[in-house]
Amino acid sequence: MGSAPAQIPTSFGHELRACLRCRLVKTYDQFRESGCENCPFFKMDEDHERVVDCTTANFNGIISVMDPTRSWAARWLRIGRFVPGCYTLAVSEALPEDLQVWFLFLSAIH
């Protein structure tokens, strides 16, 4: 993962969503326009249906992490290897099974 920061949410209303894999928080439109900085293989910016499949509005709490490698909170949340940005403390859904299989496949070949 690079160290360039993720986009900061442009609003904190009902349009906020969290990535189901890395828990990055942005608005629906931000995921649609630029995807997820930690999970580019989901290609949310190319397939707008993926934004709905790979993100959720059901999450609790937000933490802003400026230096994930040095943050005890980032290590505790297991996001220490992700880019700086806003993350949720907990998501209430899981990644759809077909996307979990796809992610495992990608992890195996890298």
VOGU-3710 file (C-alpha; in Angstrom, 3 decimals, decimal comma):
1> mgsapaqipt> 0,000/0,000/0,000  1,192/3,503/-0,742  1,397/6,281/1,788  -0,666/8,818/-0,173  -3,713/9,569/1,974  -7,234/8,531/1,097  -9,855/11,141/0,346  -11,435/12,653/3,445  -15,251/12,414/3,452  -16,752/15,576/1,999
11> sfghelracl> -19,772/15,308/4,300  -20,741/13,345/7,356  -24,386/12,638/6,592  -26,344/9,570/5,558  -24,316/9,157/2,346  -21,236/7,895/4,215  -20,155/4,344/3,446  -17,381/2,062/4,691  -15,397/-0,412/2,608  -16,288/-3,929/3,748
21> rcrlvktydq> -12,683/-5,124/3,435  -10,551/-2,313/4,894  -13,227/-0,167/6,626  -12,184/3,079/4,864  -14,959/5,681/5,169  -15,908/8,017/2,315  -19,111/9,196/0,691  -20,876/7,048/-1,893  -19,878/9,559/-4,595  -16,211/9,470/-3,555
31> fresgcencp> -16,109/5,659/-3,800  -17,883/5,893/-7,183  -15,430/8,487/-8,497  -12,119/7,142/-7,185  -12,741/3,711/-5,654  -11,038/2,552/-2,478  -7,403/3,538/-2,039  -6,678/0,330/-0,097  -8,659/-2,019/-2,335  -8,151/-0,902/-5,961
41> ffkmdedher> -8,796/-4,468/-7,174  -12,519/-3,999/-6,393  -12,565/-1,408/-9,215  -15,435/0,536/-7,652  -14,616/3,525/-9,863  -15,182/1,387/-12,982  -18,262/-0,559/-11,863  -20,676/1,531/-9,804  -22,634/-1,567/-8,711  -19,461/-2,575/-6,865
51> vvdcttanfn> -19,777/0,462/-4,584  -23,020/-0,999/-3,261  -21,563/-4,540/-3,100  -18,242/-3,605/-1,454  -19,333/-0,870/0,960  -21,948/-0,450/3,664  -23,751/2,360/5,430  -24,046/0,112/8,527  -21,027/0,916/10,642  -20,169/2,335/14,057
61> giisvmdptr> -17,765/5,153/14,868  -15,094/6,882/12,817  -11,399/7,315/13,523  -9,024/9,514/11,536  -5,559/8,032/11,101  -2,743/10,265/9,900  0,186/7,840/10,342  -1,132/4,262/10,399  2,307/2,711/10,950  2,855/4,656/14,183
71> swaarwlrig> -0,702/4,735/15,542  -1,508/2,308/18,346  -5,201/2,705/17,480  -4,519/1,735/13,850  -2,582/-1,336/14,985  -5,379/-2,247/17,420  -7,960/-1,940/14,618  -5,640/-3,853/12,259  -5,489/-0,986/9,756  -1,822/-0,138/10,318
81> rfvpgcytla> -0,857/-1,169/6,785  -3,513/0,932/5,072  -3,264/4,495/3,771  -3,945/7,478/6,055  -7,642/8,357/6,124  -10,928/7,985/7,984  -11,915/4,485/9,088  -14,844/2,959/10,905  -14,379/1,169/14,207  -16,728/-1,664/13,212
91> vsealpedlq> -18,844/-2,705/10,243  -22,134/-4,560/10,644  -21,958/-6,557/7,396  -19,570/-8,895/5,609  -18,205/-8,777/2,083  -20,438/-10,845/-0,265  -19,175/-14,409/-0,620  -18,317/-14,116/-4,338  -16,147/-11,070/-3,590  -14,488/-12,834/-0,634
101> vwflflsaih> -13,474/-15,643/-3,008  -12,188/-13,074/-5,525  -10,160/-11,327/-2,797  -8,660/-14,632/-1,605  -7,718/-15,483/-5,190  -5,999/-12,108/-5,635  -4,182/-12,492/-2,310  -2,899/-15,913/-3,341  -1,369/-14,707/-6,615  0,362/-11,678/-5,101
//
